[in-house]
């Protein structure tokens, strides 16, 4: 005895034989497996993968999607918190970016920026930090600064009063507006260093090897405005690291606001971390560009 069966997917009406097994039949048009029941419209007899209305497919899919959304909502905040960048990592990232800016300056001018610029009388005007502003996405500010006037002139004071995260350790907490303007990264300056005089040195001048020569370092308690042409002078500053400052210990010098180690930028653009107990001889060897000292391997 023949009857009609309708494919619940494509709607094709086919002949069905009553004695035919209820499982194993398929649509001759779309190939979808269907149950060979009279009429073929019973939702309970439909194949599980059927997407026809009434099969529960969309309801099941919606349930799965809802479950996935809930899992993501619960797990994502924990993953984000676990992998959030630490202040110490952010500080090292600042040095990496300053290193890249200095390398780009060298590529354009054939030498690193001098630690400071001078007027015709030899008076200091601006810091290297001002000279690399175009390379830290601050070209607009750079073009408004009067480079032939001192960094703290009546015109330039407005820029010196603008805080910039690129020159500040994210760990340091400023207690007033002025402290917010201090830099936490200085150039190594003085005779025989990468910051000797107002001319700037070339990579080829660093015969000790750029990878063995300090270009910048973290500093504490020096109260240097980021535009001020003042840095670490090897002739006047001690060749030791200052531990994280306390109310009783406010000595200026090379040091870090992090308790582990002090980050320094080498002339090849890499950032290294030195122990607080690094001896003076090693530091001095790292600070000179052509001292001929053995590789201190920090």
Secondary structure, 3 states (H helix, E strand, C coil): CEEEEECCCCCCEEEEECCCCCCCCECCCCCCECCCCCECCCHHHCCCCCCCCCCCHHHHHHHHHHHHHHHHHHHHHHHHHHCCCCHHHHHHHHHHHHHHHHHHHHHHHCCCCCCEEECCCCCEEEEHHHHCHHHHCCHHHHHHCCCCCCCCCCCCHHHHCCCCHHHCCCCCCCCCCCHHHECCEEEEECCCCCECCCCCCCHHHCCCCHHHCEEEEEEECCCCECCCCCCEECCCCCCCCECCCCCCCCCCEEECCCCCCEEEEECCCCEEEECCCCCHHHHHHHHCCCCCCCCCCC
